[in-house]
Amino acid sequence: MLLVLVPSYLSRRSKDLVLVQDALLAGDFEAIRTIGHKLRGHAGTYGFDQLSIIGMDIESAAKLEDAVAVQRLMQLLKDYLEHVEIAPPSSERLSS
């Protein structure tokens, strides 16, 4: 079940924040685009649709080399990661 993998997955997304900040300082929008693209792709697998949208927006901002938008989106990602709640699917909650 993916639920046991979620804490590790979210921890890696926190590391992405640092990677994007470093890339932004270096002006490496291609690295930022790649991180956003990967986030967009795999977040949905874990059921984090909002995270997937953030990834898509990061990818788009990086393509435009829009540092201000990337900064805003990184704050949005940080806020999301700090407040996301992990709960088992409703069918598991009912059987407990």
N, C-alpha and C positions, 0 to 999 in steps of 0.2 A: 504494500500500500504506500502511496506517495506521502501520506501524512507524516510518516517517520522521517522522511527526507526534507520536510519543509524547514525546520530550524536551520539546518546546514545551508539550504538554498538561500534563505533570507540573510544569513550571515555573509555569504558570498556577495550578495547584492550590496551589503554595507561596504564591502571592500571595493565594489565598483565605484562608489562615491569618491573614494580616495583616488582611484585610477583616473576618473574623469577630471577631478580637480587638478591632478598632476598634468594630464594631457592639455587641459585648458591653459595652464600656466605656460606650457611649452608651445601652445598654438597648434597642437596636433588634433585637428578636427576629424581626421580620418580615424584615429583611435577612438574618439568619442562616438563617431558614427557607428563603428563596429560594436562598441559596447551597447549602444542604443538598439542596434539591430538584433543582437543576441538576446537582449532583455525582452524586446518585443516578441521574439520567436518562442522563447521557452517559458515565459511567465504564464501564458495561457494554459500550458500543460499542467501547471500546478494549481490552476483555477484562480490566478491573480489577474483578472481581466484589466483592472485599473492600472496595474503595474505594466501590463503589456502596452497600454495606451501611452503611459509615460515613456516607455522605451521607444515607441514609434515617434513621439514628439521630440525626444532627444536626438534620434536619428535624423529627423527633418531639420532640426535646428543646426546640427553639425554640418549637414549638407550645405546650408546657407552660411556657415561660419558665423553664426549669430551667438557670440559669447554671452550676451545679456540673457538671451532665452535659455541657453544651456545652464547658466547659473540659477535662473528661476526654476528650471526643471529639476536641477539637482536638489534644491531646497524642497521641492514637491516630493521627490523620491525619498529624501531624508525623513520628512514628516510622515510619509506613508509607512516607511519601515518602522518608525517609532510607534505607530499607532495600530498597525495591523494586528488583528486577533486571529489566532488559529483555533478553529473548532472542528471536531469531527463532523462528517456528513450527518445530516439529520437522521438517516436510518440507523447510524451507530449510536446516536444519542438516545434514540427511542429504545434500543435493545439493552442499554446499560442499566 
